[in-house]
């Protein structure tokens, strides 16, 4: 079933979220698609707890705090979310509208599309082990376990050496449902905050997490069932590590993906745009943030905010067929209504000189 919408924003990072806000001020509702299971894009995924100092009016905030503030800002608008979702196709229809399709079968028909995909869709790094991918989605999961999966009585192996992997193993151990939780990494050394490492050590000493210092070399399976990983220890000895479920937490990497197949003019894997409204070479498609290129381009969040503003005006004028009057959130009753706020009473005029 095709779902009609005013606009589709591809990418839920800071620039994509601000694009939703600027479209909302123009009375344009948006559906947002992002490959990650949460909003905030690379700002949250890579800089979630790191300080950012160059956001106007905010002396310092973390990536996660910035995403939360932007979500609060767009709360008045009826945004439709499609997270943990990739875009598989983008096609211009005979009437000029754009059909966006996802691998899950969703179809969004929009009057304009805004690509705010940063350096591409962030997808989990996969295991390079022969034959293991056929268990993806059943016994092999990347980054997280599905909420619907019951691990009671199962041996769950978490594979990875950075903070997300340690946190996942600790979380599983503290839940106490799995019969056994193992943390598999090539060395018995982990990169994580001290507090998390201390908790890991406590759980190890209590026998609730078992650390396996080894590398995966192959798999063992019986029929359609993954039964064990073949691993090699630091001393070169090989063995089988039995398991029921494997969670590979190996980080994420950006991929341009199908964007390159959409017939949009590109230069060095970036979308070429004008600087009037950040239109691409395909009518109705705009590109903002790190995914675009133009003379003088700077890859800063601030610049992406500026691009999103002009793109929203450009789309509104294209839909209206005429110029859009500039209005200010300070004084515009229309914008106050869209934002769901009450206008601030005007202050009394200042007395004239000599009064």
Secondary structure as a PSIPRED ss2 file (coil, helix, strand):
# PSIPRED VFORMAT (PSIPRED V4.0)

   1 X C   1.000  0.000  0.000
   2 X E   0.000  0.000  1.000
   3 X E   0.000  0.000  1.000
   4 X E   0.000  0.000  1.000
   5 X E   0.000  0.000  1.000
   6 X E   0.000  0.000  1.000
   7 X E   0.000  0.000  1.000
   8 X E   0.000  0.000  1.000
   9 X E   0.000  0.000  1.000
  10 X E   0.000  0.000  1.000
  11 X C   1.000  0.000  0.000
  12 X C   1.000  0.000  0.000
  13 X E   0.000  0.000  1.000
  14 X H   0.000  1.000  0.000
  15 X H   0.000  1.000  0.000
  16 X H   0.000  1.000  0.000
  17 X H   0.000  1.000  0.000
  18 X H   0.000  1.000  0.000
  19 X H   0.000  1.000  0.000
  20 X H   0.000  1.000  0.000
  21 X H   0.000  1.000  0.000
  22 X H   0.000  1.000  0.000
  23 X H   0.000  1.000  0.000
  24 X H   0.000  1.000  0.000
  25 X H   0.000  1.000  0.000
  26 X C   1.000  0.000  0.000
  27 X C   1.000  0.000  0.000
  28 X C   1.000  0.000  0.000
  29 X C   1.000  0.000  0.000
  30 X E   0.000  0.000  1.000
  31 X E   0.000  0.000  1.000
  32 X E   0.000  0.000  1.000
  33 X E   0.000  0.000  1.000
  34 X C   1.000  0.000  0.000
  35 X C   1.000  0.000  0.000
  36 X C   1.000  0.000  0.000
  37 X C   1.000  0.000  0.000
  38 X C   1.000  0.000  0.000
  39 X C   1.000  0.000  0.000
  40 X E   0.000  0.000  1.000
  41 X H   0.000  1.000  0.000
  42 X H   0.000  1.000  0.000
  43 X H   0.000  1.000  0.000
  44 X H   0.000  1.000  0.000
  45 X H   0.000  1.000  0.000
  46 X C   1.000  0.000  0.000
  47 X C   1.000  0.000  0.000
  48 X C   1.000  0.000  0.000
  49 X C   1.000  0.000  0.000
  50 X C   1.000  0.000  0.000
  51 X E   0.000  0.000  1.000
  52 X E   0.000  0.000  1.000
  53 X C   1.000  0.000  0.000
  54 X C   1.000  0.000  0.000
  55 X E   0.000  0.000  1.000
  56 X C   1.000  0.000  0.000
  57 X C   1.000  0.000  0.000
  58 X E   0.000  0.000  1.000
  59 X C   1.000  0.000  0.000
  60 X C   1.000  0.000  0.000
  61 X E   0.000  0.000  1.000
  62 X E   0.000  0.000  1.000
  63 X H   0.000  1.000  0.000
  64 X H   0.000  1.000  0.000
  65 X H   0.000  1.000  0.000
  66 X H   0.000  1.000  0.000
  67 X H   0.000  1.000  0.000
  68 X H   0.000  1.000  0.000
  69 X H   0.000  1.000  0.000
  70 X H   0.000  1.000  0.000
  71 X H   0.000  1.000  0.000
  72 X H   0.000  1.000  0.000
  73 X H   0.000  1.000  0.000
  74 X H   0.000  1.000  0.000
  75 X C   1.000  0.000  0.000
  76 X C   1.000  0.000  0.000
  77 X C   1.000  0.000  0.000
  78 X C   1.000  0.000  0.000
  79 X C   1.000  0.000  0.000
  80 X E   0.000  0.000  1.000
  81 X E   0.000  0.000  1.000
  82 X E   0.000  0.000  1.000
  83 X C   1.000  0.000  0.000
  84 X C   1.000  0.000  0.000
  85 X C   1.000  0.000  0.000
  86 X C   1.000  0.000  0.000
  87 X C   1.000  0.000  0.000
  88 X C   1.000  0.000  0.000
  89 X E   0.000  0.000  1.000
  90 X E   0.000  0.000  1.000
  91 X E   0.000  0.000  1.000
  92 X E   0.000  0.000  1.000
  93 X C   1.000  0.000  0.000
  94 X C   1.000  0.000  0.000
  95 X C   1.000  0.000  0.000
  96 X C   1.000  0.000  0.000
  97 X C   1.000  0.000  0.000
  98 X E   0.000  0.000  1.000
  99 X E   0.000  0.000  1.000
 100 X E   0.000  0.000  1.000
 101 X E   0.000  0.000  1.000
 102 X C   1.000  0.000  0.000
 103 X C   1.000  0.000  0.000
 104 X C   1.000  0.000  0.000
 105 X C   1.000  0.000  0.000
 106 X C   1.000  0.000  0.000
 107 X E   0.000  0.000  1.000
 108 X E   0.000  0.000  1.000
 109 X E   0.000  0.000  1.000
 110 X E   0.000  0.000  1.000
 111 X E   0.000  0.000  1.000
 112 X E   0.000  0.000  1.000
 113 X E   0.000  0.000  1.000
 114 X E   0.000  0.000  1.000
 115 X E   0.000  0.000  1.000
 116 X C   1.000  0.000  0.000
 117 X C   1.000  0.000  0.000
 118 X C   1.000  0.000  0.000
 119 X C   1.000  0.000  0.000
 120 X C   1.000  0.000  0.000
 121 X E   0.000  0.000  1.000
 122 X E   0.000  0.000  1.000
 123 X E   0.000  0.000  1.000
 124 X E   0.000  0.000  1.000
 125 X C   1.000  0.000  0.000
 126 X C   1.000  0.000  0.000
 127 X C   1.000  0.000  0.000
 128 X C   1.000  0.000  0.000
 129 X C   1.000  0.000  0.000
 130 X C   1.000  0.000  0.000
 131 X C   1.000  0.000  0.000
 132 X H   0.000  1.000  0.000
 133 X H   0.000  1.000  0.000
 134 X H   0.000  1.000  0.000
 135 X H   0.000  1.000  0.000
 136 X E   0.000  0.000  1.000
 137 X C   1.000  0.000  0.000
 138 X C   1.000  0.000  0.000
 139 X C   1.000  0.000  0.000
 140 X E   0.000  0.000  1.000
 141 X E   0.000  0.000  1.000
 142 X E   0.000  0.000  1.000
 143 X C   1.000  0.000  0.000
 144 X C   1.000  0.000  0.000
 145 X C   1.000  0.000  0.000
 146 X C   1.000  0.000  0.000
 147 X C   1.000  0.000  0.000
 148 X C   1.000  0.000  0.000
 149 X C   1.000  0.000  0.000
 150 X C   1.000  0.000  0.000
 151 X C   1.000  0.000  0.000
 152 X E   0.000  0.000  1.000
 153 X C   1.000  0.000  0.000
 154 X C   1.000  0.000  0.000
 155 X E   0.000  0.000  1.000
 156 X E   0.000  0.000  1.000
 157 X E   0.000  0.000  1.000
 158 X E   0.000  0.000  1.000
 159 X E   0.000  0.000  1.000
 160 X C   1.000  0.000  0.000
 161 X C   1.000  0.000  0.000
 162 X E   0.000  0.000  1.000
 163 X H   0.000  1.000  0.000
 164 X H   0.000  1.000  0.000
 165 X H   0.000  1.000  0.000
 166 X H   0.000  1.000  0.000
 167 X H   0.000  1.000  0.000
 168 X H   0.000  1.000  0.000
 169 X H   0.000  1.000  0.000
 170 X H   0.000  1.000  0.000
 171 X H   0.000  1.000  0.000
 172 X H   0.000  1.000  0.000
 173 X H   0.000  1.000  0.000
 174 X H   0.000  1.000  0.000
 175 X H   0.000  1.000  0.000
 176 X C   1.000  0.000  0.000
 177 X C   1.000  0.000  0.000
 178 X E   0.000  0.000  1.000
 179 X C   1.000  0.000  0.000
 180 X E   0.000  0.000  1.000
 181 X E   0.000  0.000  1.000
 182 X E   0.000  0.000  1.000
 183 X E   0.000  0.000  1.000
 184 X E   0.000  0.000  1.000
 185 X E   0.000  0.000  1.000
 186 X C   1.000  0.000  0.000
 187 X C   1.000  0.000  0.000
 188 X C   1.000  0.000  0.000
 189 X C   1.000  0.000  0.000
 190 X C   1.000  0.000  0.000
 191 X E   0.000  0.000  1.000
 192 X C   1.000  0.000  0.000
 193 X C   1.000  0.000  0.000
 194 X H   0.000  1.000  0.000
 195 X H   0.000  1.000  0.000
 196 X H   0.000  1.000  0.000
 197 X H   0.000  1.000  0.000
 198 X H   0.000  1.000  0.000
 199 X H   0.000  1.000  0.000
 200 X H   0.000  1.000  0.000
 201 X H   0.000  1.000  0.000
 202 X H   0.000  1.000  0.000
 203 X H   0.000  1.000  0.000
 204 X H   0.000  1.000  0.000
 205 X H   0.000  1.000  0.000
 206 X C   1.000  0.000  0.000
 207 X C   1.000  0.000  0.000
 208 X C   1.000  0.000  0.000
 209 X C   1.000  0.000  0.000
 210 X E   0.000  0.000  1.000
 211 X E   0.000  0.000  1.000
 212 X E   0.000  0.000  1.000
 213 X E   0.000  0.000  1.000
 214 X E   0.000  0.000  1.000
 215 X E   0.000  0.000  1.000
 216 X E   0.000  0.000  1.000
 217 X E   0.000  0.000  1.000
 218 X E   0.000  0.000  1.000
 219 X E   0.000  0.000  1.000
 220 X E   0.000  0.000  1.000
 221 X E   0.000  0.000  1.000
 222 X E   0.000  0.000  1.000
 223 X C   1.000  0.000  0.000
 224 X C   1.000  0.000  0.000
 225 X E   0.000  0.000  1.000
 226 X E   0.000  0.000  1.000
 227 X E   0.000  0.000  1.000
 228 X E   0.000  0.000  1.000
 229 X E   0.000  0.000  1.000
 230 X E   0.000  0.000  1.000
 231 X E   0.000  0.000  1.000
 232 X E   0.000  0.000  1.000
 233 X E   0.000  0.000  1.000
 234 X C   1.000  0.000  0.000
 235 X C   1.000  0.000  0.000
 236 X C   1.000  0.000  0.000
 237 X C   1.000  0.000  0.000
 238 X E   0.000  0.000  1.000
 239 X E   0.000  0.000  1.000
 240 X E   0.000  0.000  1.000
 241 X E   0.000  0.000  1.000
 242 X E   0.000  0.000  1.000
 243 X C   1.000  0.000  0.000
 244 X C   1.000  0.000  0.000
 245 X E   0.000  0.000  1.000
 246 X E   0.000  0.000  1.000
 247 X E   0.000  0.000  1.000
 248 X E   0.000  0.000  1.000
 249 X C   1.000  0.000  0.000
 250 X C   1.000  0.000  0.000
 251 X C   1.000  0.000  0.000
 252 X E   0.000  0.000  1.000
 253 X E   0.000  0.000  1.000
 254 X E   0.000  0.000  1.000
 255 X E   0.000  0.000  1.000
 256 X C   1.000  0.000  0.000
 257 X H   0.000  1.000  0.000
 258 X H   0.000  1.000  0.000
 259 X H   0.000  1.000  0.000
 260 X H   0.000  1.000  0.000
 261 X H   0.000  1.000  0.000
 262 X C   1.000  0.000  0.000
 263 X C   1.000  0.000  0.000
 264 X C   1.000  0.000  0.000
 265 X C   1.000  0.000  0.000
 266 X E   0.000  0.000  1.000
 267 X E   0.000  0.000  1.000
 268 X C   1.000  0.000  0.000
 269 X C   1.000  0.000  0.000
 270 X E   0.000  0.000  1.000
 271 X E   0.000  0.000  1.000
 272 X E   0.000  0.000  1.000
 273 X C   1.000  0.000  0.000
 274 X C   1.000  0.000  0.000
 275 X C   1.000  0.000  0.000
 276 X C   1.000  0.000  0.000
 277 X C   1.000  0.000  0.000
 278 X C   1.000  0.000  0.000
 279 X E   0.000  0.000  1.000
 280 X C   1.000  0.000  0.000
 281 X C   1.000  0.000  0.000
 282 X C   1.000  0.000  0.000
 283 X C   1.000  0.000  0.000
 284 X C   1.000  0.000  0.000
 285 X E   0.000  0.000  1.000
 286 X E   0.000  0.000  1.000
 287 X E   0.000  0.000  1.000
 288 X C   1.000  0.000  0.000
 289 X H   0.000  1.000  0.000
 290 X H   0.000  1.000  0.000
 291 X H   0.000  1.000  0.000
 292 X E   0.000  0.000  1.000
 293 X E   0.000  0.000  1.000
 294 X C   1.000  0.000  0.000
 295 X C   1.000  0.000  0.000
 296 X C   1.000  0.000  0.000
 297 X C   1.000  0.000  0.000
 298 X C   1.000  0.000  0.000
 299 X C   1.000  0.000  0.000
 300 X C   1.000  0.000  0.000
 301 X H   0.000  1.000  0.000
 302 X H   0.000  1.000  0.000
 303 X H   0.000  1.000  0.000
 304 X H   0.000  1.000  0.000
 305 X H   0.000  1.000  0.000
 306 X H   0.000  1.000  0.000
 307 X H   0.000  1.000  0.000
 308 X H   0.000  1.000  0.000
 309 X H   0.000  1.000  0.000
 310 X H   0.000  1.000  0.000
 311 X H   0.000  1.000  0.000
 312 X H   0.000  1.000  0.000
 313 X H   0.000  1.000  0.000
 314 X H   0.000  1.000  0.000
 315 X H   0.000  1.000  0.000
 316 X H   0.000  1.000  0.000
 317 X H   0.000  1.000  0.000
 318 X H   0.000  1.000  0.000
 319 X H   0.000  1.000  0.000
 320 X H   0.000  1.000  0.000
 321 X C   1.000  0.000  0.000
 322 X C   1.000  0.000  0.000
 323 X C   1.000  0.000  0.000
 324 X C   1.000  0.000  0.000
 325 X C   1.000  0.000  0.000
 326 X C   1.000  0.000  0.000
 327 X C   1.000  0.000  0.000
 328 X C   1.000  0.000  0.000
 329 X C   1.000  0.000  0.000
 330 X C   1.000  0.000  0.000
 331 X C   1.000  0.000  0.000
 332 X C   1.000  0.000  0.000
 333 X H   0.000  1.000  0.000
 334 X H   0.000  1.000  0.000
 335 X H   0.000  1.000  0.000
 336 X H   0.000  1.000  0.000
 337 X H   0.000  1.000  0.000
 338 X H   0.000  1.000  0.000
 339 X H   0.000  1.000  0.000
 340 X C   1.000  0.000  0.000
 341 X C   1.000  0.000  0.000
 342 X C   1.000  0.000  0.000
 343 X C   1.000  0.000  0.000
 344 X C   1.000  0.000  0.000
 345 X C   1.000  0.000  0.000
 346 X C   1.000  0.000  0.000
 347 X C   1.000  0.000  0.000
 348 X C   1.000  0.000  0.000
 349 X C   1.000  0.000  0.000
 350 X C   1.000  0.000  0.000
 351 X C   1.000  0.000  0.000
 352 X C   1.000  0.000  0.000
 353 X C   1.000  0.000  0.000
 354 X C   1.000  0.000  0.000
 355 X C   1.000  0.000  0.000
